[in-house]
Amino acid sequence: MNEKAIKFYQELKKTRNSKKITLKEISEYTKINAKYLEALENGNFNILPNVYTRLFLRSYCAYLAIDYKTILDEYEIYTLGHKQREII
């Protein structure tokens, strides 16, 4: 697997910690259960409700003011082994 893709979820946690934001703060704002936010940061995607994972990542990134498109691309590479083709 692509090394960069393996690390993307670790970068989420690193960014959050550097901004001194708690999971509780993000959870309260996004209404995403803190256990799911923690799972995102640890790469434990199997415990997340699959249908919501992309939305959770997007909301998490929006709260931290980071580019969600890059994170979603890296998530796809990590989970699928490739980036899905965009539908126009």
PyMOL Python script that loads the backbone (N, CA, C, O; Angstrom):
from pymol import cmd

cmd.read_pdbstr("""\
ATOM      1  N   MET A   1       0.826  -1.205   0.000  1.00  0.00           N
ATOM      2  CA  MET A   1       0.000   0.000   0.000  1.00  0.00           C
ATOM      3  C   MET A   1       0.859   1.253   0.000  1.00  0.00           C
ATOM      4  O   MET A   1       2.014   1.239   0.423  1.00  0.00           O
ATOM      5  N   ASN A   2       0.285   2.305  -0.470  1.00  0.00           N
ATOM      6  CA  ASN A   2       0.950   3.602  -0.526  1.00  0.00           C
ATOM      7  C   ASN A   2       1.217   4.099   0.890  1.00  0.00           C
ATOM      8  O   ASN A   2       0.293   4.187   1.699  1.00  0.00           O
ATOM      9  N   GLU A   3       2.473   4.425   1.198  1.00  0.00           N
ATOM     10  CA  GLU A   3       2.816   4.886   2.556  1.00  0.00           C
ATOM     11  C   GLU A   3       2.056   6.140   2.949  1.00  0.00           C
ATOM     12  O   GLU A   3       1.609   6.264   4.089  1.00  0.00           O
ATOM     13  N   LYS A   4       1.905   7.067   2.019  1.00  0.00           N
ATOM     14  CA  LYS A   4       1.187   8.303   2.318  1.00  0.00           C
ATOM     15  C   LYS A   4      -0.247   8.000   2.736  1.00  0.00           C
ATOM     16  O   LYS A   4      -0.750   8.603   3.683  1.00  0.00           O
ATOM     17  N   ALA A   5      -0.915   7.077   2.045  1.00  0.00           N
ATOM     18  CA  ALA A   5      -2.293   6.724   2.363  1.00  0.00           C
ATOM     19  C   ALA A   5      -2.395   6.103   3.749  1.00  0.00           C
ATOM     20  O   ALA A   5      -3.385   6.313   4.450  1.00  0.00           O
ATOM     21  N   ILE A   6      -1.396   5.351   4.144  1.00  0.00           N
ATOM     22  CA  ILE A   6      -1.424   4.710   5.457  1.00  0.00           C
ATOM     23  C   ILE A   6      -1.379   5.754   6.568  1.00  0.00           C
ATOM     24  O   ILE A   6      -1.931   5.538   7.647  1.00  0.00           O
ATOM     25  N   LYS A   7      -0.734   6.865   6.312  1.00  0.00           N
ATOM     26  CA  LYS A   7      -0.543   7.867   7.350  1.00  0.00           C
ATOM     27  C   LYS A   7      -1.623   8.947   7.404  1.00  0.00           C
ATOM     28  O   LYS A   7      -1.622   9.742   8.344  1.00  0.00           O
ATOM     29  N   PHE A   8      -2.522   9.012   6.464  1.00  0.00           N
ATOM     30  CA  PHE A   8      -3.440  10.154   6.423  1.00  0.00           C
ATOM     31  C   PHE A   8      -4.257  10.306   7.697  1.00  0.00           C
ATOM     32  O   PHE A   8      -4.494  11.428   8.146  1.00  0.00           O
ATOM     33  N   TYR A   9      -4.684   9.215   8.278  1.00  0.00           N
ATOM     34  CA  TYR A   9      -5.494   9.319   9.498  1.00  0.00           C
ATOM     35  C   TYR A   9      -4.650   9.761  10.690  1.00  0.00           C
ATOM     36  O   TYR A   9      -5.157  10.402  11.610  1.00  0.00           O
ATOM     37  N   GLN A  10      -3.367   9.418  10.671  1.00  0.00           N
ATOM     38  CA  GLN A  10      -2.480   9.888  11.731  1.00  0.00           C
ATOM     39  C   GLN A  10      -2.274  11.398  11.631  1.00  0.00           C
ATOM     40  O   GLN A  10      -2.127  12.082  12.645  1.00  0.00           O
ATOM     41  N   GLU A  11      -2.264  11.907  10.408  1.00  0.00           N
ATOM     42  CA  GLU A  11      -2.134  13.353  10.203  1.00  0.00           C
ATOM     43  C   GLU A  11      -3.343  14.098  10.754  1.00  0.00           C
ATOM     44  O   GLU A  11      -3.207  15.226  11.229  1.00  0.00           O
ATOM     45  N   LEU A  12      -4.520  13.489  10.697  1.00  0.00           N
ATOM     46  CA  LEU A  12      -5.719  14.113  11.264  1.00  0.00           C
ATOM     47  C   LEU A  12      -5.514  14.373  12.754  1.00  0.00           C
ATOM     48  O   LEU A  12      -5.758  15.474  13.248  1.00  0.00           O
ATOM     49  N   LYS A  13      -5.066  13.345  13.452  1.00  0.00           N
ATOM     50  CA  LYS A  13      -4.842  13.470  14.894  1.00  0.00           C
ATOM     51  C   LYS A  13      -3.748  14.486  15.190  1.00  0.00           C
ATOM     52  O   LYS A  13      -3.879  15.301  16.103  1.00  0.00           O
ATOM     53  N   LYS A  14      -2.677  14.436  14.421  1.00  0.00           N
ATOM     54  CA  LYS A  14      -1.568  15.367  14.608  1.00  0.00           C
ATOM     55  C   LYS A  14      -2.044  16.815  14.424  1.00  0.00           C
ATOM     56  O   LYS A  14      -1.691  17.696  15.207  1.00  0.00           O
ATOM     57  N   THR A  15      -2.832  17.043  13.398  1.00  0.00           N
ATOM     58  CA  THR A  15      -3.361  18.388  13.139  1.00  0.00           C
ATOM     59  C   THR A  15      -4.273  18.837  14.274  1.00  0.00           C
ATOM     60  O   THR A  15      -4.177  19.970  14.744  1.00  0.00           O
ATOM     61  N   ARG A  16      -5.156  17.946  14.711  1.00  0.00           N
ATOM     62  CA  ARG A  16      -6.076  18.285  15.807  1.00  0.00           C
ATOM     63  C   ARG A  16      -5.294  18.638  17.066  1.00  0.00           C
ATOM     64  O   ARG A  16      -5.582  19.638  17.724  1.00  0.00           O
ATOM     65  N   ASN A  17      -4.307  17.817  17.397  1.00  0.00           N
ATOM     66  CA  ASN A  17      -3.508  18.077  18.594  1.00  0.00           C
ATOM     67  C   ASN A  17      -2.723  19.384  18.487  1.00  0.00           C
ATOM     68  O   ASN A  17      -2.583  20.109  19.472  1.00  0.00           O
ATOM     69  N   SER A  18      -2.217  19.680  17.306  1.00  0.00           N
ATOM     70  CA  SER A  18      -1.447  20.919  17.133  1.00  0.00           C
ATOM     71  C   SER A  18      -2.331  22.158  17.305  1.00  0.00           C
ATOM     72  O   SER A  18      -1.850  23.226  17.683  1.00  0.00           O
ATOM     73  N   LYS A  19      -3.623  22.003  17.023  1.00  0.00           N
ATOM     74  CA  LYS A  19      -4.571  23.114  17.195  1.00  0.00           C
ATOM     75  C   LYS A  19      -5.210  23.111  18.585  1.00  0.00           C
ATOM     76  O   LYS A  19      -6.056  23.948  18.902  1.00  0.00           O
ATOM     77  N   LYS A  20      -4.782  22.145  19.406  1.00  0.00           N
ATOM     78  CA  LYS A  20      -5.279  22.010  20.778  1.00  0.00           C
ATOM     79  C   LYS A  20      -6.812  21.902  20.825  1.00  0.00           C
ATOM     80  O   LYS A  20      -7.480  22.556  21.626  1.00  0.00           O
ATOM     81  N   ILE A  21      -7.329  21.062  19.946  1.00  0.00           N
ATOM     82  CA  ILE A  21      -8.766  20.802  19.871  1.00  0.00           C
ATOM     83  C   ILE A  21      -8.998  19.388  20.393  1.00  0.00           C
ATOM     84  O   ILE A  21      -8.259  18.463  20.056  1.00  0.00           O
ATOM     85  N   THR A  22     -10.020  19.231  21.211  1.00  0.00           N
ATOM     86  CA  THR A  22     -10.332  17.906  21.746  1.00  0.00           C
ATOM     87  C   THR A  22     -11.349  17.201  20.854  1.00  0.00           C
ATOM     88  O   THR A  22     -12.080  17.830  20.089  1.00  0.00           O
ATOM     89  N   LEU A  23     -11.370  15.887  20.978  1.00  0.00           N
ATOM     90  CA  LEU A  23     -12.384  15.115  20.265  1.00  0.00           C
ATOM     91  C   LEU A  23     -13.782  15.508  20.733  1.00  0.00           C
ATOM     92  O   LEU A  23     -14.736  15.507  19.956  1.00  0.00           O
ATOM     93  N   LYS A  24     -13.882  15.841  22.011  1.00  0.00           N
ATOM     94  CA  LYS A  24     -15.178  16.251  22.557  1.00  0.00           C
ATOM     95  C   LYS A  24     -15.689  17.518  21.863  1.00  0.00           C
ATOM     96  O   LYS A  24     -16.877  17.626  21.560  1.00  0.00           O
ATOM     97  N   GLU A  25     -14.797  18.467  21.615  1.00  0.00           N
ATOM     98  CA  GLU A  25     -15.190  19.700  20.920  1.00  0.00           C
ATOM     99  C   GLU A  25     -15.715  19.398  19.521  1.00  0.00           C
ATOM    100  O   GLU A  25     -16.757  19.910  19.111  1.00  0.00           O
ATOM    101  N   ILE A  26     -14.986  18.568  18.804  1.00  0.00           N
ATOM    102  CA  ILE A  26     -15.404  18.219  17.452  1.00  0.00           C
ATOM    103  C   ILE A  26     -16.726  17.461  17.488  1.00  0.00           C
ATOM    104  O   ILE A  26     -17.611  17.700  16.666  1.00  0.00           O
ATOM    105  N   SER A  27     -16.852  16.554  18.440  1.00  0.00           N
ATOM    106  CA  SER A  27     -18.066  15.761  18.582  1.00  0.00           C
ATOM    107  C   SER A  27     -19.282  16.649  18.862  1.00  0.00           C
ATOM    108  O   SER A  27     -20.348  16.466  18.275  1.00  0.00           O
ATOM    109  N   GLU A  28     -19.105  17.596  19.753  1.00  0.00           N
ATOM    110  CA  GLU A  28     -20.221  18.488  20.090  1.00  0.00           C
ATOM    111  C   GLU A  28     -20.635  19.343  18.895  1.00  0.00           C
ATOM    112  O   GLU A  28     -21.822  19.600  18.699  1.00  0.00           O
ATOM    113  N   TYR A  29     -19.674  19.777  18.107  1.00  0.00           N
ATOM    114  CA  TYR A  29     -19.959  20.636  16.964  1.00  0.00           C
ATOM    115  C   TYR A  29     -20.569  19.844  15.804  1.00  0.00           C
ATOM    116  O   TYR A  29     -21.550  20.271  15.196  1.00  0.00           O
ATOM    117  N   THR A  30     -19.969  18.677  15.505  1.00  0.00           N
ATOM    118  CA  THR A  30     -20.395  17.900  14.341  1.00  0.00           C
ATOM    119  C   THR A  30     -21.527  16.921  14.650  1.00  0.00           C
ATOM    120  O   THR A  30     -22.185  16.424  13.735  1.00  0.00           O
ATOM    121  N   LYS A  31     -21.751  16.647  15.913  1.00  0.00           N
ATOM    122  CA  LYS A  31     -22.736  15.650  16.368  1.00  0.00           C
ATOM    123  C   LYS A  31     -22.324  14.229  15.992  1.00  0.00           C
ATOM    124  O   LYS A  31     -23.163  13.331  15.907  1.00  0.00           O
ATOM    125  N   ILE A  32     -21.022  14.034  15.768  1.00  0.00           N
ATOM    126  CA  ILE A  32     -20.474  12.703  15.492  1.00  0.00           C
ATOM    127  C   ILE A  32     -19.962  12.147  16.811  1.00  0.00           C
ATOM    128  O   ILE A  32     -19.204  12.814  17.516  1.00  0.00           O
ATOM    129  N   ASN A  33     -20.367  10.945  17.145  1.00  0.00           N
ATOM    130  CA  ASN A  33     -19.942  10.308  18.383  1.00  0.00           C
ATOM    131  C   ASN A  33     -18.411  10.302  18.461  1.00  0.00           C
ATOM    132  O   ASN A  33     -17.732   9.978  17.487  1.00  0.00           O
ATOM    133  N   ALA A  34     -17.884  10.662  19.620  1.00  0.00           N
ATOM    134  CA  ALA A  34     -16.437  10.750  19.818  1.00  0.00           C
ATOM    135  C   ALA A  34     -15.733   9.420  19.536  1.00  0.00           C
ATOM    136  O   ALA A  34     -14.582   9.412  19.101  1.00  0.00           O
ATOM    137  N   LYS A  35     -16.417   8.292  19.779  1.00  0.00           N
ATOM    138  CA  LYS A  35     -15.779   6.990  19.500  1.00  0.00           C
ATOM    139  C   LYS A  35     -15.542   6.822  17.998  1.00  0.00           C
ATOM    140  O   LYS A  35     -14.583   6.162  17.599  1.00  0.00           O
ATOM    141  N   TYR A  36     -16.395   7.405  17.166  1.00  0.00           N
ATOM    142  CA  TYR A  36     -16.186   7.340  15.720  1.00  0.00           C
ATOM    143  C   TYR A  36     -15.062   8.276  15.288  1.00  0.00           C
ATOM    144  O   TYR A  36     -14.289   7.948  14.389  1.00  0.00           O
ATOM    145  N   LEU A  37     -14.973   9.426  15.920  1.00  0.00           N
ATOM    146  CA  LEU A  37     -13.871  10.348  15.621  1.00  0.00           C
ATOM    147  C   LEU A  37     -12.537   9.714  15.999  1.00  0.00           C
ATOM    148  O   LEU A  37     -11.554   9.825  15.266  1.00  0.00           O
ATOM    149  N   GLU A  38     -12.516   9.059  17.133  1.00  0.00           N
ATOM    150  CA  GLU A  38     -11.300   8.371  17.570  1.00  0.00           C
ATOM    151  C   GLU A  38     -10.943   7.248  16.592  1.00  0.00           C
ATOM    152  O   GLU A  38      -9.769   7.036  16.288  1.00  0.00           O
ATOM    153  N   ALA A  39     -11.952   6.534  16.104  1.00  0.00           N
ATOM    154  CA  ALA A  39     -11.716   5.471  15.133  1.00  0.00           C
ATOM    155  C   ALA A  39     -11.126   6.047  13.840  1.00  0.00           C
ATOM    156  O   ALA A  39     -10.250   5.429  13.234  1.00  0.00           O
ATOM    157  N   LEU A  40     -11.596   7.220  13.418  1.00  0.00           N
ATOM    158  CA  LEU A  40     -11.029   7.874  12.229  1.00  0.00           C
ATOM    159  C   LEU A  40      -9.550   8.147  12.424  1.00  0.00           C
ATOM    160  O   LEU A  40      -8.738   7.877  11.539  1.00  0.00           O
ATOM    161  N   GLU A  41      -9.206   8.678  13.573  1.00  0.00           N
ATOM    162  CA  GLU A  41      -7.810   9.019  13.859  1.00  0.00           C
ATOM    163  C   GLU A  41      -6.903   7.800  13.976  1.00  0.00           C
ATOM    164  O   GLU A  41      -5.697   7.892  13.748  1.00  0.00           O
ATOM    165  N   ASN A  42      -7.479   6.676  14.328  1.00  0.00           N
ATOM    166  CA  ASN A  42      -6.692   5.458  14.510  1.00  0.00           C
ATOM    167  C   ASN A  42      -6.738   4.524  13.303  1.00  0.00           C
ATOM    168  O   ASN A  42      -6.102   3.470  13.296  1.00  0.00           O
ATOM    169  N   GLY A  43      -7.497   4.926  12.285  1.00  0.00           N
ATOM    170  CA  GLY A  43      -7.605   4.089  11.092  1.00  0.00           C
ATOM    171  C   GLY A  43      -8.452   2.855  11.288  1.00  0.00           C
ATOM    172  O   GLY A  43      -8.320   1.890  10.535  1.00  0.00           O
ATOM    173  N   ASN A  44      -9.322   2.862  12.284  1.00  0.00           N
ATOM    174  CA  ASN A  44     -10.207   1.725  12.563  1.00  0.00           C
ATOM    175  C   ASN A  44     -11.530   1.895  11.814  1.00  0.00           C
ATOM    176  O   ASN A  44     -12.584   2.059  12.427  1.00  0.00           O
ATOM    177  N   PHE A  45     -11.462   1.855  10.497  1.00  0.00           N
ATOM    178  CA  PHE A  45     -12.634   2.130   9.681  1.00  0.00           C
ATOM    179  C   PHE A  45     -13.679   1.025   9.733  1.00  0.00           C
ATOM    180  O   PHE A  45     -14.836   1.249   9.377  1.00  0.00           O
ATOM    181  N   ASN A  46     -13.285  -0.159  10.172  1.00  0.00           N
ATOM    182  CA  ASN A  46     -14.226  -1.271  10.242  1.00  0.00           C
ATOM    183  C   ASN A  46     -15.287  -1.093  11.325  1.00  0.00           C
ATOM    184  O   ASN A  46     -16.327  -1.747  11.259  1.00  0.00           O
ATOM    185  N   ILE A  47     -15.063  -0.232  12.319  1.00  0.00           N
ATOM    186  CA  ILE A  47     -16.082  -0.027  13.355  1.00  0.00           C
ATOM    187  C   ILE A  47     -17.009   1.146  13.028  1.00  0.00           C
ATOM    188  O   ILE A  47     -17.986   1.392  13.735  1.00  0.00           O
ATOM    189  N   LEU A  48     -16.693   1.864  11.951  1.00  0.00           N
ATOM    190  CA  LEU A  48     -17.527   2.998  11.555  1.00  0.00           C
ATOM    191  C   LEU A  48     -18.697   2.523  10.712  1.00  0.00           C
ATOM    192  O   LEU A  48     -18.581   1.548   9.970  1.00  0.00           O
ATOM    193  N   PRO A  49     -19.831   3.219  10.829  1.00  0.00           N
ATOM    194  CA  PRO A  49     -20.934   2.885   9.915  1.00  0.00           C
ATOM    195  C   PRO A  49     -20.498   3.265   8.494  1.00  0.00           C
ATOM    196  O   PRO A  49     -20.381   4.448   8.173  1.00  0.00           O
ATOM    197  N   ASN A  50     -20.264   2.275   7.661  1.00  0.00           N
ATOM    198  CA  ASN A  50     -19.655   2.462   6.341  1.00  0.00           C
ATOM    199  C   ASN A  50     -20.312   3.573   5.529  1.00  0.00           C
ATOM    200  O   ASN A  50     -19.621   4.353   4.874  1.00  0.00           O
ATOM    201  N   VAL A  51     -21.605   3.650   5.567  1.00  0.00           N
ATOM    202  CA  VAL A  51     -22.332   4.626   4.760  1.00  0.00           C
ATOM    203  C   VAL A  51     -22.024   6.070   5.179  1.00  0.00           C
ATOM    204  O   VAL A  51     -22.213   6.995   4.389  1.00  0.00           O
ATOM    205  N   TYR A  52     -21.550   6.268   6.417  1.00  0.00           N
ATOM    206  CA  TYR A  52     -21.280   7.612   6.924  1.00  0.00           C
ATOM    207  C   TYR A  52     -19.796   7.988   6.979  1.00  0.00           C
ATOM    208  O   TYR A  52     -19.472   9.134   7.290  1.00  0.00           O
ATOM    209  N   THR A  53     -18.907   7.071   6.691  1.00  0.00           N
ATOM    210  CA  THR A  53     -17.486   7.320   6.882  1.00  0.00           C
ATOM    211  C   THR A  53     -16.991   8.537   6.106  1.00  0.00           C
ATOM    212  O   THR A  53     -16.283   9.375   6.665  1.00  0.00           O
ATOM    213  N   ARG A  54     -17.350   8.646   4.839  1.00  0.00           N
ATOM    214  CA  ARG A  54     -16.911   9.794   4.038  1.00  0.00           C
ATOM    215  C   ARG A  54     -17.471  11.102   4.607  1.00  0.00           C
ATOM    216  O   ARG A  54     -16.766  12.110   4.655  1.00  0.00           O
ATOM    217  N   LEU A  55     -18.716  11.087   5.029  1.00  0.00           N
ATOM    218  CA  LEU A  55     -19.325  12.276   5.627  1.00  0.00           C
ATOM    219  C   LEU A  55     -18.622  12.635   6.937  1.00  0.00           C
ATOM    220  O   LEU A  55     -18.374  13.812   7.199  1.00  0.00           O
ATOM    221  N   PHE A  56     -18.301  11.645   7.752  1.00  0.00           N
ATOM    222  CA  PHE A  56     -17.575  11.895   9.001  1.00  0.00           C
ATOM    223  C   PHE A  56     -16.216  12.529   8.713  1.00  0.00           C
ATOM    224  O   PHE A  56     -15.823  13.500   9.361  1.00  0.00           O
ATOM    225  N   LEU A  57     -15.507  11.972   7.736  1.00  0.00           N
ATOM    226  CA  LEU A  57     -14.197  12.527   7.382  1.00  0.00           C
ATOM    227  C   LEU A  57     -14.328  13.972   6.899  1.00  0.00           C
ATOM    228  O   LEU A  57     -13.529  14.834   7.265  1.00  0.00           O
ATOM    229  N   ARG A  58     -15.322  14.220   6.091  1.00  0.00           N
ATOM    230  CA  ARG A  58     -15.523  15.576   5.555  1.00  0.00           C
ATOM    231  C   ARG A  58     -15.843  16.564   6.680  1.00  0.00           C
ATOM    232  O   ARG A  58     -15.288  17.662   6.707  1.00  0.00           O
ATOM    233  N   SER A  59     -16.714  16.193   7.591  1.00  0.00           N
ATOM    234  CA  SER A  59     -17.078  17.061   8.713  1.00  0.00           C
ATOM    235  C   SER A  59     -15.889  17.305   9.637  1.00  0.00           C
ATOM    236  O   SER A  59     -15.665  18.424  10.097  1.00  0.00           O
ATOM    237  N   TYR A  60     -15.135  16.249   9.901  1.00  0.00           N
ATOM    238  CA  TYR A  60     -13.945  16.340  10.744  1.00  0.00           C
ATOM    239  C   TYR A  60     -12.959  17.330  10.118  1.00  0.00           C
ATOM    240  O   TYR A  60     -12.446  18.220  10.797  1.00  0.00           O
ATOM    241  N   CYS A  61     -12.702  17.166   8.831  1.00  0.00           N
ATOM    242  CA  CYS A  61     -11.771  18.058   8.119  1.00  0.00           C
ATOM    243  C   CYS A  61     -12.272  19.499   8.104  1.00  0.00           C
ATOM    244  O   CYS A  61     -11.486  20.431   8.274  1.00  0.00           O
ATOM    245  N   ALA A  62     -13.554  19.682   7.905  1.00  0.00           N
ATOM    246  CA  ALA A  62     -14.120  21.035   7.883  1.00  0.00           C
ATOM    247  C   ALA A  62     -13.902  21.720   9.228  1.00  0.00           C
ATOM    248  O   ALA A  62     -13.556  22.900   9.280  1.00  0.00           O
ATOM    249  N   TYR A  63     -14.102  20.981  10.305  1.00  0.00           N
ATOM    250  CA  TYR A  63     -13.907  21.570  11.635  1.00  0.00           C
ATOM    251  C   TYR A  63     -12.455  21.988  11.852  1.00  0.00           C
ATOM    252  O   TYR A  63     -12.185  23.018  12.469  1.00  0.00           O
ATOM    253  N   LEU A  64     -11.525  21.183  11.342  1.00  0.00           N
ATOM    254  CA  LEU A  64     -10.102  21.490  11.501  1.00  0.00           C
ATOM    255  C   LEU A  64      -9.580  22.441  10.420  1.00  0.00           C
ATOM    256  O   LEU A  64      -8.417  22.843  10.450  1.00  0.00           O
ATOM    257  N   ALA A  65     -10.438  22.791   9.476  1.00  0.00           N
ATOM    258  CA  ALA A  65     -10.066  23.687   8.365  1.00  0.00           C
ATOM    259  C   ALA A  65      -8.925  23.107   7.529  1.00  0.00           C
ATOM    260  O   ALA A  65      -7.959  23.797   7.205  1.00  0.00           O
ATOM    261  N   ILE A  66      -9.060  21.820   7.187  1.00  0.00           N
ATOM    262  CA  ILE A  66      -8.094  21.180   6.297  1.00  0.00           C
ATOM    263  C   ILE A  66      -8.830  20.672   5.056  1.00  0.00           C
ATOM    264  O   ILE A  66     -10.049  20.499   5.071  1.00  0.00           O
ATOM    265  N   ASP A  67      -8.075  20.436   3.989  1.00  0.00           N
ATOM    266  CA  ASP A  67      -8.645  20.036   2.704  1.00  0.00           C
ATOM    267  C   ASP A  67      -9.248  18.636   2.779  1.00  0.00           C
ATOM    268  O   ASP A  67      -8.527  17.641   2.860  1.00  0.00           O
ATOM    269  N   TYR A  68     -10.560  18.572   2.751  1.00  0.00           N
ATOM    270  CA  TYR A  68     -11.233  17.279   2.856  1.00  0.00           C
ATOM    271  C   TYR A  68     -11.074  16.452   1.573  1.00  0.00           C
ATOM    272  O   TYR A  68     -11.092  15.223   1.638  1.00  0.00           O
ATOM    273  N   LYS A  69     -10.922  17.093   0.422  1.00  0.00           N
ATOM    274  CA  LYS A  69     -10.805  16.358  -0.838  1.00  0.00           C
ATOM    275  C   LYS A  69      -9.571  15.469  -0.837  1.00  0.00           C
ATOM    276  O   LYS A  69      -9.630  14.314  -1.257  1.00  0.00           O
ATOM    277  N   THR A  70      -8.467  16.001  -0.370  1.00  0.00           N
ATOM    278  CA  THR A  70      -7.232  15.220  -0.297  1.00  0.00           C
ATOM    279  C   THR A  70      -7.406  14.045   0.662  1.00  0.00           C
ATOM    280  O   THR A  70      -6.995  12.924   0.358  1.00  0.00           O
ATOM    281  N   ILE A  71      -8.010  14.300   1.807  1.00  0.00           N
ATOM    282  CA  ILE A  71      -8.228  13.240   2.799  1.00  0.00           C
ATOM    283  C   ILE A  71      -9.141  12.159   2.242  1.00  0.00           C
ATOM    284  O   ILE A  71      -8.878  10.973   2.438  1.00  0.00           O
ATOM    285  N   LEU A  72     -10.207  12.546   1.554  1.00  0.00           N
ATOM    286  CA  LEU A  72     -11.108  11.550   0.972  1.00  0.00           C
ATOM    287  C   LEU A  72     -10.413  10.730  -0.109  1.00  0.00           C
ATOM    288  O   LEU A  72     -10.642   9.526  -0.224  1.00  0.00           O
ATOM    289  N   ASP A  73      -9.564  11.383  -0.900  1.00  0.00           N
ATOM    290  CA  ASP A  73      -8.786  10.647  -1.910  1.00  0.00           C
ATOM    291  C   ASP A  73      -7.873   9.634  -1.233  1.00  0.00           C
ATOM    292  O   ASP A  73      -7.783   8.485  -1.666  1.00  0.00           O
ATOM    293  N   GLU A  74      -7.203  10.057  -0.177  1.00  0.00           N
ATOM    294  CA  GLU A  74      -6.294   9.160   0.543  1.00  0.00           C
ATOM    295  C   GLU A  74      -7.055   8.032   1.235  1.00  0.00           C
ATOM    296  O   GLU A  74      -6.559   6.909   1.320  1.00  0.00           O
ATOM    297  N   TYR A  75      -8.256   8.326   1.730  1.00  0.00           N
ATOM    298  CA  TYR A  75      -9.105   7.288   2.330  1.00  0.00           C
ATOM    299  C   TYR A  75      -9.449   6.222   1.282  1.00  0.00           C
ATOM    300  O   TYR A  75      -9.377   5.026   1.563  1.00  0.00           O
ATOM    301  N   GLU A  76      -9.818   6.659   0.083  1.00  0.00           N
ATOM    302  CA  GLU A  76     -10.153   5.710  -0.981  1.00  0.00           C
ATOM    303  C   GLU A  76      -8.949   4.846  -1.346  1.00  0.00           C
ATOM    304  O   GLU A  76      -9.077   3.633  -1.510  1.00  0.00           O
ATOM    305  N   ILE A  77      -7.802   5.461  -1.470  1.00  0.00           N
ATOM    306  CA  ILE A  77      -6.587   4.705  -1.796  1.00  0.00           C
ATOM    307  C   ILE A  77      -6.291   3.705  -0.684  1.00  0.00           C
ATOM    308  O   ILE A  77      -5.912   2.565  -0.951  1.00  0.00           O
ATOM    309  N   TYR A  78      -6.464   4.132   0.556  1.00  0.00           N
ATOM    310  CA  TYR A  78      -6.191   3.261   1.706  1.00  0.00           C
ATOM    311  C   TYR A  78      -7.151   2.072   1.745  1.00  0.00           C
ATOM    312  O   TYR A  78      -6.731   0.941   1.990  1.00  0.00           O
ATOM    313  N   THR A  79      -8.440   2.327   1.503  1.00  0.00           N
ATOM    314  CA  THR A  79      -9.435   1.260   1.645  1.00  0.00           C
ATOM    315  C   THR A  79      -9.650   0.454   0.370  1.00  0.00           C
ATOM    316  O   THR A  79      -9.932  -0.742   0.436  1.00  0.00           O
ATOM    317  N   LEU A  80      -9.519   1.101  -0.798  1.00  0.00           N
ATOM    318  CA  LEU A  80      -9.794   0.417  -2.062  1.00  0.00           C
ATOM    319  C   LEU A  80      -8.535   0.043  -2.834  1.00  0.00           C
ATOM    320  O   LEU A  80      -8.563  -0.814  -3.717  1.00  0.00           O
ATOM    321  N   GLY A  81      -7.435   0.697  -2.491  1.00  0.00           N
ATOM    322  CA  GLY A  81      -6.197   0.465  -3.214  1.00  0.00           C
ATOM    323  C   GLY A  81      -6.027   1.383  -4.416  1.00  0.00           C
ATOM    324  O   GLY A  81      -5.000   1.356  -5.094  1.00  0.00           O
ATOM    325  N   HIS A  82      -7.051   2.196  -4.671  1.00  0.00           N
ATOM    326  CA  HIS A  82      -6.996   3.160  -5.783  1.00  0.00           C
ATOM    327  C   HIS A  82      -8.045   4.240  -5.549  1.00  0.00           C
ATOM    328  O   HIS A  82      -8.954   4.085  -4.734  1.00  0.00           O
ATOM    329  N   LYS A  83      -7.896   5.320  -6.274  1.00  0.00           N
ATOM    330  CA  LYS A  83      -8.874   6.409  -6.194  1.00  0.00           C
ATOM    331  C   LYS A  83      -9.985   6.124  -7.191  1.00  0.00           C
ATOM    332  O   LYS A  83      -9.720   5.781  -8.343  1.00  0.00           O
ATOM    333  N   GLN A  84     -11.227   6.267  -6.748  1.00  0.00           N
ATOM    334  CA  GLN A  84     -12.346   6.054  -7.646  1.00  0.00           C
ATOM    335  C   GLN A  84     -12.427   7.177  -8.668  1.00  0.00           C
ATOM    336  O   GLN A  84     -12.058   8.318  -8.390  1.00  0.00           O
ATOM    337  N   ARG A  85     -12.906   6.844  -9.830  1.00  0.00           N
ATOM    338  CA  ARG A  85     -13.093   7.833 -10.877  1.00  0.00           C
ATOM    339  C   ARG A  85     -14.238   8.756 -10.513  1.00  0.00           C
ATOM    340  O   ARG A  85     -15.284   8.309 -10.042  1.00  0.00           O
ATOM    341  N   GLU A  86     -14.036  10.050 -10.735  1.00  0.00           N
ATOM    342  CA  GLU A  86     -15.071  11.016 -10.418  1.00  0.00           C
ATOM    343  C   GLU A  86     -16.171  10.970 -11.451  1.00  0.00           C
ATOM    344  O   GLU A  86     -15.914  10.808 -12.644  1.00  0.00           O
ATOM    345  N   ILE A  87     -17.402  11.113 -10.987  1.00  0.00           N
ATOM    346  CA  ILE A  87     -18.558  11.181 -11.872  1.00  0.00           C
ATOM    347  C   ILE A  87     -18.873  12.640 -12.124  1.00  0.00           C
ATOM    348  O   ILE A  87     -19.031  13.425 -11.188  1.00  0.00           O
ATOM    349  N   ILE A  88     -18.961  12.993 -13.377  1.00  0.00           N
ATOM    350  CA  ILE A  88     -19.203  14.403 -13.729  1.00  0.00           C
ATOM    351  C   ILE A  88     -20.671  14.637 -13.960  1.00  0.00           C
ATOM    352  O   ILE A  88     -21.077  15.759 -14.265  1.00  0.00           O
TER     353      ILE A  88
END
""", "prot")
cmd.dss("prot")
cmd.show_as("cartoon", "prot")
cmd.util.cbc("prot")
cmd.orient("prot")
